[in-house]
Every structure is written in C-alpha cells, then in structure tokens.
Amino acid sequence: MLWHAAAMHLGLLAGAAFYTGVGTAALLRPALVPRIFGGSAPTASARTEIRAVYGGLPLAMAGFVVAESRSAATGSPRTDAVAALSAAMAIGRVIGSVAEGEADAVTRLFIALEAATAAALVVGVRSGGRPTARG
C-alpha cells in the first residue's frame, strides 16, 4: 500500500489503512479482538475464526481498495462494495446497541470508525481515486 499511497485519494488511503490495521492486528493478536469488547477467545478454534473473519476479510477489503485505485478502469464496484460493507457493520452495531439497550464507548467508537471509513471510501471513489489537491 505504501508504494502507492501518494497516488491515492486520502479517503481511499484512509479506508485501506483502517482495514489493513484491523486485519493485521487480528492475525497477529486474535485474542485482542474479543477482549476489546469484554470477551475472550480461549480455544485455538476461536482464535482461528477471529483470524479468518477479522483478519482475512479486512485485509481482502484493503486489497480491493488498493488494487482498484491502481487500475485505470472507470467505476469502482469493489471499493463501493467495501464502503457498503463498512456502512453495514456500523448499522449492525447500531441495531445491536438498540436491541441490547446499550452501547459502550468501544461500540460507539467502532460505529464512528466504520461510518467514517464508509464515507471516506465513497468520497474517494467519487473523486475518481485521484489524490486530493493541495493548496
């Protein structure tokens, strides 16, 4: 990602960086994911599942954004999909918070991060992926 960062729109770069960070952290420290939310991953199977879902999927999402930003093709269906997935995660957390009758600070933070990531990706896609002009 870094070799291409200067040629990417800031919104696309932010989205790719967010998902690279989430994915890398989950692959390297899978027990951290449930711990953030007050849970645990006591078995090897649980940690493997976290690596797959919270590690592999976000890294694929980041890869889609970076790969598509490098192509000259018009339209950005993969990046649009990553933006939609980001928004869906935020919406799922909101629905869960309403259903559970609470949203702790960590949940609210992730709602904000996922919504902001979705918005950044949409802005980046709509700009055609071109870097933000600097004045």
N, C-alpha and C positions, 0 to 999 in steps of 0.2 A: 504494500500500500504506500509506503513512504516514497518510493521512487516516482510515484505518480501524483503525490499529494499536491504539488504546486500547480498541476493542470486540472485539478478537480474543483468544482464549486464547493464553497465552505459547507453548505447543507449536506452534500453528498459525503464530504470528508468527515463531518460530524457523525453522520449515520453509520458509516463504515467503521469509524473509530469506536463508537459505542458498542457495536456488535462484536468487534474484534476483542475489546476489553472483556465483555461478558463471557464470550466463548472461551477465551484463553484462561480466564480465572476459573471457570467451571471445569475445564480439562485438567488444570494443574492442581486445583484445590476444591474438589467436588463437595466435600462436607461443608464448605463455607456457604454454599447456596441455601440449604435449608436452615443453617444456623442464623443467617441474616433475618429470617422470618420466625425464629424461635423453635425450629425443629432440629432434626438430626438425620444422618444417613449412616446408620450403624452397620449395614452389611455391604459386602462387595457388590452385590446386585444393585443396591440402591445407589451407590456411588457410580456404577457403570451407567445406570439410567440417567443420572444427572449429567454425566459426561456426554451422553448421546443427545439429550434434549437441550440442555442449557449450554453445552459446549459445541457440539457439532452443528446444530441448526443455526445459532447466531454466527458462527464462522462462515457457514454457507451463505447466509444473508449478507454479510460483509463482502464476501467474494463476489456475489451477484452485483452489488453496487459498484465495486471497483472495476470489475470486468466490463460492465455495461458502460461505465463512464469513459472507458478507453476506446469503445467502438465508435465508429462514425455513423452507425445506423440511426435513423430517426425513430423517435418513440423510445420509451424506456419501460417496457412491460415488467421486467424483473424488478426494477427499482420501485415502480408503482406497487408491485406486489409486496415488497419489503416494507414500504410505507403503510400499506393496508394491514399487514401483519402487526406492525408496531402499534397502529391505532387500535387494532382488535385486542391486543394484550392490555392496553390501557383501559379499554371499555370493559374487558373481562374483569379487571381488578376493581373497577367502579361497581359493576354488578355484584361481584363478590362482597365488596365492602357494604353495600346496601343490604344484601341478603344476610350478612353476618352481623349487621348493626354496628360495625366499627371499621375504622381504617387507621392503623397505627402510622407513625411517622415514616417508617420504611415503606409501607404500602403507598402512602401518599407521594413519597419521593419517586418510586418507580412509576406511578401513574404519570407524574410530571415528566420524568425522563422519557418514557415511551411515547407520550403525546408530543413532546418537543422533538424527538427523533423523527416521528412521522411527519411533522410539519417541516422540519429541516429537509428531509428527503423530497417532499413534494415541491418545496421551493427550488431545490437543486435540480430536480427533473424538469420543472417548468422553465428553468433558465437555459435548458439545453445542456446542462452539465458544465457550462463554461465557468471558469473561475470568476469570483466576484471582483468587479472593477475596484481598483484602489485609487483614491483621490489624492 
